[in-house]
Amino acid sequence: MKSLTRVSVVAGTAASAVLLLSAVPAFAHVSVSPEGVAAKGGYATVNFKVPNERDDASTTKLEITFPADQPLASVMTQPIPGWKAKVTKTKLKKPIEIHGEKIDEAVSKVTWTADGKGVEPGTFQKFPLSLGQLPEDADQMVFKALQTYSNKEVVRWIEPQQKGQDEPDFPAPALALSAASEDHHGAAADNKADKAGAKSGGKEESASDSDSSDTTARTLGIVGIVVGAAGVAFGVLAGRRRSS
């Protein structure tokens, strides 16, 4: 009878571990990170990283909406095989001046539509953009992203991160802006990043890769706790068995 009890306890611990692991949330979401740095008042190339979180559908459309209070006069797309890009501009209520030239319209949205298979299950796609001139008086830019799947499902990544609060369920992509560089275009910082990449064999870790590392570490930490708890339970049972 005692043997059956011990087996039940161990089995229950293992089952709890499985349930805990299955309850680990998915951390993948649409994110944005710069290639090198994104300096205030400068220009930068950024990548919107879009993972596919579905097993039975592909991502076929991505819409990125720009913050209206941080207008950008220059937004350029890079050709991506299997995708068509559309840049939408909007008239500004108040013209802005860039390099001595007044601009009365700014990019409000960029839309990518797949003309092929799109982002298939188990894969991700990066959508690069060249942006400028970045805001001089802000620490970040928060975008809104709509991810459309082949089954017509639309996931709205539009919730801003509130300071001091947990990450929302559908966080909006946020681009952190660094201090302005000497040439005001981010070139100095980019050169430093290129040199560092060359010394390390060209391997650079982007912000999105860091997010992935954090996710892995978080998941492994939970697994470690579960395994440790199972080990303690087994040790207690073994001790009782030797005592009896």
C-alpha contacts under 8 A as a table, 3 or more apart, distances in Angstrom:
res1	aa1	res2	aa2	distance
1	M	4	L	5.15
1	M	5	T	6.34
2	K	5	T	4.97
2	K	6	R	6.23
3	S	6	R	5.11
3	S	7	V	6.19
4	L	7	V	5.09
4	L	8	S	6.12
5	T	8	S	5.06
5	T	9	V	6.25
6	R	9	V	5.14
6	R	10	V	6.27
6	R	237	L	6.77
7	V	10	V	5.23
7	V	11	A	6.00
8	S	11	A	5.07
8	S	12	G	5.93
9	V	12	G	5.02
9	V	13	T	6.21
10	V	13	T	5.09
10	V	14	A	6.27
10	V	230	A	7.61
10	V	233	A	7.41
10	V	234	F	6.94
11	A	14	A	5.11
11	A	15	A	6.10
12	G	15	A	5.04
12	G	16	S	6.13
13	T	16	S	5.07
13	T	17	A	6.30
13	T	230	A	6.04
13	T	233	A	7.85
14	A	17	A	5.05
14	A	18	V	6.38
14	A	230	A	7.09
15	A	18	V	5.10
15	A	19	L	6.24
16	S	19	L	5.06
16	S	20	L	6.06
17	A	20	L	5.10
17	A	21	L	6.18
17	A	223	V	7.98
17	A	226	V	5.63
17	A	227	V	7.60
18	V	21	L	5.19
18	V	22	S	6.18
19	L	22	S	5.10
19	L	23	A	6.17
20	L	23	A	5.04
20	L	24	V	6.65
20	L	226	V	7.93
21	L	24	V	5.39
21	L	222	I	7.67
21	L	223	V	7.07
24	V	219	T	7.29
27	F	215	T	6.73
28	A	51	P	6.50
28	A	53	E	7.40
29	H	50	V	6.79
29	H	51	P	6.48
29	H	157	W	7.75
29	H	170	F	7.55
29	H	171	P	7.59
30	V	48	F	6.78
30	V	49	K	5.61
30	V	50	V	4.85
30	V	51	P	6.77
30	V	145	A	7.23
30	V	157	W	6.95
30	V	172	A	7.57
30	V	173	P	6.27
31	S	48	F	5.61
31	S	49	K	5.31
31	S	50	V	6.99
31	S	172	A	7.58
31	S	173	P	4.67
31	S	174	A	7.07
31	S	208	S	7.03
32	V	46	V	6.68
32	V	47	N	5.51
32	V	48	F	4.39
32	V	49	K	6.12
32	V	173	P	5.57
32	V	174	A	6.33
32	V	175	L	5.97
32	V	208	S	7.30
33	S	46	V	5.53
33	S	47	N	5.55
33	S	48	F	6.81
33	S	175	L	6.19
33	S	176	A	7.96
33	S	206	S	6.88
33	S	207	A	5.58
33	S	208	S	6.30
34	P	37	V	5.59
34	P	38	A	5.96
34	P	44	A	6.77
34	P	45	T	5.84
34	P	46	V	4.06
34	P	47	N	6.20
34	P	175	L	7.60
34	P	206	S	7.51
34	P	207	A	7.61
35	E	38	A	7.92
35	E	44	A	7.31
35	E	45	T	5.67
35	E	46	V	5.67
35	E	47	N	7.31
35	E	206	S	7.21
36	G	189	A	7.22
36	G	190	D	5.43
36	G	193	A	5.82
36	G	194	D	7.89
36	G	206	S	7.90
37	V	44	A	6.93
37	V	177	L	7.72
37	V	178	S	6.95
37	V	186	G	6.90
37	V	189	A	6.57
37	V	190	D	6.53
38	A	42	G	7.15
38	A	43	Y	6.85
38	A	44	A	5.24
38	A	45	T	7.73
38	A	134	L	7.85
38	A	176	A	7.23
38	A	177	L	5.27
38	A	178	S	5.99
38	A	186	G	6.79
39	A	42	G	5.36
39	A	43	Y	7.13
39	A	44	A	7.46
39	A	134	L	7.29
39	A	177	L	5.42
39	A	178	S	4.65
39	A	179	A	5.58
39	A	180	A	4.93
39	A	181	S	6.34
39	A	184	H	7.58
39	A	185	H	7.22
39	A	186	G	5.54
40	K	134	L	5.60
40	K	135	P	5.63
40	K	136	E	4.69
40	K	137	D	7.42
40	K	138	A	7.50
40	K	139	D	7.82
40	K	177	L	5.75
40	K	178	S	6.01
40	K	179	A	5.76
40	K	180	A	4.70
40	K	181	S	7.75
40	K	184	H	7.65
41	G	132	G	7.74
41	G	133	Q	5.64
41	G	134	L	4.70
41	G	135	P	5.29
41	G	136	E	4.57
41	G	180	A	6.32
41	G	184	H	5.98
41	G	185	H	7.01
42	G	132	G	6.22
42	G	133	Q	5.32
42	G	134	L	5.38
42	G	135	P	7.97
42	G	180	A	7.10
42	G	181	S	7.75
42	G	184	H	5.02
42	G	185	H	3.85
42	G	186	G	5.55
43	Y	130	S	7.32
43	Y	131	L	5.61
43	Y	132	G	4.39
43	Y	133	Q	5.43
43	Y	134	L	6.15
43	Y	185	H	5.18
43	Y	186	G	6.29
44	A	130	S	5.79
44	A	131	L	5.41
44	A	132	G	6.63
44	A	134	L	8.00
44	A	185	H	7.81
44	A	186	G	7.03
45	T	128	P	6.81
45	T	129	L	5.58
45	T	130	S	4.32
45	T	131	L	6.16
46	V	128	P	5.57
46	V	129	L	5.41
46	V	130	S	6.42
46	V	131	L	7.48
47	N	126	K	5.77
47	N	127	F	5.34
47	N	128	P	4.28
47	N	129	L	6.37
48	F	126	K	5.52
48	F	127	F	4.98
48	F	128	P	6.28
49	K	124	F	7.00
49	K	125	Q	5.90
49	K	126	K	4.53
49	K	127	F	6.45
49	K	208	S	7.57
50	V	124	F	5.44
50	V	125	Q	5.31
50	V	126	K	6.26
50	V	127	F	7.84
51	P	119	V	7.59
51	P	122	G	7.83
51	P	123	T	6.19
51	P	124	F	4.08
51	P	125	Q	6.52
52	N	58	S	6.82
52	N	59	T	6.38
52	N	119	V	6.34
52	N	120	E	6.55
52	N	121	P	5.47
52	N	122	G	6.21
52	N	123	T	5.96
52	N	124	F	5.90
53	E	121	P	6.96
53	E	122	G	7.44
54	R	57	A	5.77
54	R	58	S	7.29
54	R	121	P	5.93
54	R	122	G	7.94
55	D	121	P	5.30
55	D	122	G	7.40
56	D	121	P	6.93
57	A	120	E	6.99
57	A	121	P	6.59
57	A	149	Y	6.07
57	A	150	S	5.51
57	A	151	N	6.15
58	S	117	K	7.13
58	S	118	G	5.92
58	S	119	V	5.26
58	S	120	E	4.50
58	S	121	P	6.00
58	S	149	Y	5.38
58	S	150	S	5.33
58	S	151	N	7.95
59	T	62	L	7.83
59	T	118	G	5.51
59	T	119	V	4.83
59	T	120	E	6.60
59	T	147	Q	6.83
59	T	148	T	5.73
59	T	149	Y	4.26
59	T	150	S	6.10
60	T	113	T	5.97
60	T	114	A	5.00
60	T	117	K	7.38
60	T	118	G	4.86
60	T	119	V	6.66
60	T	147	Q	7.95
60	T	148	T	5.93
60	T	149	Y	5.45
60	T	150	S	5.83
61	K	111	T	7.30
61	K	112	W	5.63
61	K	113	T	4.55
61	K	114	A	6.14
61	K	118	G	7.84
61	K	147	Q	6.04
61	K	148	T	5.00
61	K	149	Y	6.94
62	L	111	T	5.72
62	L	112	W	5.20
62	L	113	T	6.67
62	L	145	A	6.95
62	L	146	L	5.77
62	L	147	Q	4.93
62	L	148	T	6.40
63	E	109	K	6.96
63	E	110	V	5.90
63	E	111	T	4.44
63	E	112	W	6.50
63	E	144	K	7.95
63	E	145	A	5.51
63	E	146	L	5.08
63	E	147	Q	6.77
64	I	109	K	5.56
64	I	110	V	5.32
64	I	111	T	6.37
64	I	143	F	6.61
64	I	144	K	5.69
64	I	145	A	4.67
64	I	146	L	6.74
65	T	108	S	5.86
65	T	109	K	4.43
65	T	110	V	6.70
65	T	143	F	5.75
65	T	144	K	5.06
65	T	145	A	6.43
66	F	70	Q	7.78
66	F	71	P	7.64
66	F	107	V	7.25
66	F	108	S	5.10
66	F	109	K	5.84
66	F	142	V	7.62
66	F	143	F	5.30
66	F	144	K	6.90
67	P	70	Q	5.50
67	P	71	P	6.93
67	P	108	S	7.44
67	P	141	M	7.21
67	P	142	V	6.57
67	P	143	F	6.06
68	A	71	P	5.88
68	A	108	S	7.06
70	Q	135	P	6.44
70	Q	141	M	7.70
71	P	106	A	5.64
71	P	107	V	7.08
71	P	108	S	7.76
72	L	75	V	6.94
72	L	106	A	5.44
72	L	107	V	6.15
72	L	131	L	7.14
72	L	132	G	5.84
72	L	133	Q	6.00
72	L	134	L	6.87
73	A	103	I	6.92
73	A	105	E	7.02
73	A	106	A	4.86
73	A	107	V	6.54
73	A	132	G	6.59
73	A	133	Q	6.80
74	S	106	A	7.58
74	S	107	V	7.46
74	S	130	S	7.61
74	S	131	L	5.80
74	S	132	G	5.17
74	S	133	Q	6.81
75	V	107	V	6.71
75	V	129	L	6.66
75	V	130	S	5.55
75	V	131	L	4.82
75	V	132	G	6.67
76	M	129	L	5.66
76	M	130	S	5.04
76	M	131	L	6.84
77	T	85	A	7.12
77	T	128	P	6.49
77	T	129	L	4.93
77	T	130	S	6.57
78	Q	127	F	7.88
78	Q	128	P	6.10
78	Q	129	L	6.49
79	P	83	W	7.69
79	P	84	K	7.82
79	P	85	A	7.81
80	I	83	W	5.54
80	I	84	K	7.50
80	I	127	F	7.70
82	G	114	A	5.80
82	G	115	D	5.39
82	G	116	G	5.10
82	G	117	K	7.53
82	G	118	G	7.09
83	W	112	W	6.22
83	W	113	T	5.53
83	W	114	A	4.40
83	W	115	D	5.60
83	W	116	G	7.20
83	W	118	G	7.63
84	K	112	W	5.47
84	K	113	T	5.25
84	K	114	A	6.31
84	K	115	D	6.95
85	A	110	V	6.99
85	A	111	T	5.63
85	A	112	W	4.45
85	A	113	T	6.55
86	K	110	V	5.67
86	K	111	T	5.13
86	K	112	W	6.44
87	V	107	V	6.89
87	V	108	S	7.99
87	V	109	K	6.11
87	V	110	V	4.61
87	V	111	T	6.59
88	T	107	V	5.74
88	T	108	S	5.84
88	T	109	K	5.10
88	T	110	V	6.11
89	K	105	E	6.41
89	K	106	A	5.34
89	K	107	V	4.16
89	K	108	S	5.33
89	K	109	K	6.99
90	T	105	E	5.40
90	T	106	A	5.57
90	T	107	V	6.19
90	T	108	S	5.95
91	K	104	D	5.94
91	K	105	E	4.23
91	K	106	A	6.60
92	L	95	P	5.84
92	L	104	D	5.30
92	L	105	E	5.01
92	L	106	A	6.75
93	K	104	D	7.77
94	K	104	D	7.06
95	P	102	K	6.20
95	P	103	I	5.37
95	P	104	D	4.40
95	P	105	E	7.24
96	I	102	K	5.56
96	I	103	I	5.21
96	I	104	D	6.59
97	E	100	G	5.92
97	E	101	E	5.28
97	E	102	K	4.29
97	E	103	I	5.91
98	I	101	E	5.20
98	I	102	K	6.36
98	I	103	I	7.15
98	I	133	Q	7.69
103	I	106	A	7.62
107	V	110	V	7.75
114	A	117	K	6.85
114	A	118	G	5.19
115	D	118	G	7.36
117	K	120	E	6.81
119	V	123	T	6.29
119	V	124	F	6.06
119	V	125	Q	6.35
120	E	123	T	5.76
120	E	124	F	7.64
131	L	134	L	7.00
135	P	138	A	5.96
136	E	180	A	7.68
138	A	141	M	7.52
138	A	177	L	7.33
139	D	176	A	6.07
139	D	177	L	5.04
139	D	178	S	7.04
140	Q	174	A	6.55
140	Q	175	L	5.30
140	Q	176	A	4.36
140	Q	177	L	5.04
141	M	174	A	5.64
141	M	175	L	5.08
141	M	176	A	6.68
141	M	177	L	7.53
142	V	160	P	7.22
142	V	172	A	6.55
142	V	173	P	5.94
142	V	174	A	4.38
142	V	175	L	6.36
143	F	158	I	7.39
143	F	172	A	6.01
143	F	173	P	5.44
143	F	174	A	6.23
144	K	156	R	7.73
144	K	157	W	6.06
144	K	158	I	4.70
144	K	159	E	7.95
144	K	172	A	5.45
144	K	173	P	6.63
145	A	156	R	6.14
145	A	157	W	5.01
145	A	158	I	6.17
145	A	172	A	6.67
145	A	173	P	7.19
146	L	154	V	6.55
146	L	155	V	5.80
146	L	156	R	4.70
146	L	157	W	6.03
146	L	158	I	7.84
147	Q	154	V	5.55
147	Q	155	V	5.09
147	Q	156	R	6.47
147	Q	157	W	7.65
148	T	152	K	6.33
148	T	153	E	5.75
148	T	154	V	4.42
148	T	155	V	6.43
149	Y	152	K	5.38
149	Y	153	E	5.26
149	Y	154	V	6.39
150	S	153	E	7.26
156	R	170	F	6.81
157	W	170	F	4.79
157	W	171	P	5.38
157	W	172	A	4.83
157	W	173	P	7.33
158	I	170	F	6.40
158	I	171	P	5.90
158	I	172	A	4.33
158	I	173	P	7.75
159	E	168	P	6.43
159	E	169	D	7.78
159	E	170	F	5.69
159	E	171	P	4.67
159	E	172	A	5.04
160	P	168	P	7.52
160	P	171	P	5.81
160	P	172	A	5.36
161	Q	165	Q	7.48
161	Q	166	D	7.83
161	Q	167	E	6.04
161	Q	168	P	6.58
161	Q	171	P	6.53
161	Q	172	A	7.48
162	Q	165	Q	5.57
162	Q	166	D	7.73
162	Q	167	E	7.77
167	E	171	P	6.80
168	P	171	P	5.35
180	A	184	H	5.95
180	A	186	G	7.31
181	S	184	H	5.09
181	S	185	H	6.77
181	S	186	G	5.45
181	S	187	A	7.63
181	S	188	A	6.62
181	S	189	A	6.84
182	E	185	H	7.91
182	E	186	G	7.75
182	E	188	A	7.00
183	D	186	G	6.73
183	D	187	A	6.79
183	D	188	A	7.00
184	H	187	A	7.84
185	H	188	A	7.97
186	G	189	A	5.44
186	G	190	D	6.12
187	A	190	D	4.97
187	A	191	N	6.11
188	A	191	N	5.20
188	A	192	K	6.41
189	A	192	K	5.11
189	A	193	A	6.23
190	D	193	A	5.00
190	D	194	D	6.11
191	N	194	D	4.99
191	N	195	K	6.18
192	K	195	K	5.15
192	K	196	A	6.16
193	A	196	A	5.08
193	A	197	G	6.08
194	D	197	G	4.99
194	D	198	A	6.18
194	D	202	G	7.94
195	K	198	A	5.04
195	K	199	K	6.32
196	A	199	K	5.21
196	A	200	S	6.36
196	A	202	G	7.87
197	G	200	S	5.18
197	G	201	G	6.19
197	G	202	G	4.25
197	G	203	K	5.59
197	G	204	E	5.61
198	A	201	G	5.10
198	A	202	G	4.68
198	A	203	K	7.69
199	K	202	G	7.00
200	S	203	K	5.84
200	S	204	E	7.74
205	E	209	D	5.90
205	E	210	S	6.81
206	S	209	D	5.15
206	S	210	S	6.37
207	A	210	S	4.97
207	A	211	D	6.30
208	S	211	D	4.95
208	S	212	S	6.34
209	D	212	S	4.93
209	D	213	S	6.27
210	S	213	S	4.97
210	S	214	D	6.16
211	D	214	D	5.06
211	D	215	T	6.15
212	S	215	T	5.05
212	S	216	T	6.21
213	S	216	T	5.09
213	S	217	A	6.10
214	D	217	A	5.10
214	D	218	R	6.04
215	T	218	R	5.08
215	T	219	T	6.17
216	T	219	T	5.16
216	T	220	L	6.06
217	A	220	L	5.11
217	A	221	G	6.02
218	R	221	G	5.09
218	R	222	I	6.48
219	T	222	I	5.20
219	T	223	V	6.32
220	L	223	V	4.93
220	L	224	G	6.06
221	G	224	G	5.02
221	G	225	I	6.34
222	I	225	I	5.15
222	I	226	V	6.34
223	V	226	V	5.14
223	V	227	V	6.13
224	G	227	V	5.14
224	G	228	G	5.95
225	I	228	G	5.07
225	I	229	A	6.13
226	V	229	A	5.16
226	V	230	A	6.25
227	V	230	A	5.08
227	V	231	G	6.18
228	G	231	G	5.01
228	G	232	V	6.28
229	A	232	V	5.17
229	A	233	A	6.28
230	A	233	A	5.16
230	A	234	F	6.17
231	G	234	F	5.08
231	G	235	G	6.10
232	V	235	G	5.04
232	V	236	V	6.24
233	A	236	V	5.22
233	A	237	L	6.31
234	F	237	L	5.14
234	F	238	A	6.09
235	G	238	A	5.04
235	G	239	G	6.12
236	V	239	G	5.10
236	V	240	R	6.28
237	L	240	R	5.17
237	L	241	R	6.22
238	A	241	R	5.04
238	A	242	R	6.36
239	G	242	R	5.24
239	G	243	S	6.25
240	R	243	S	5.06
240	R	244	S	6.21
241	R	244	S	5.21
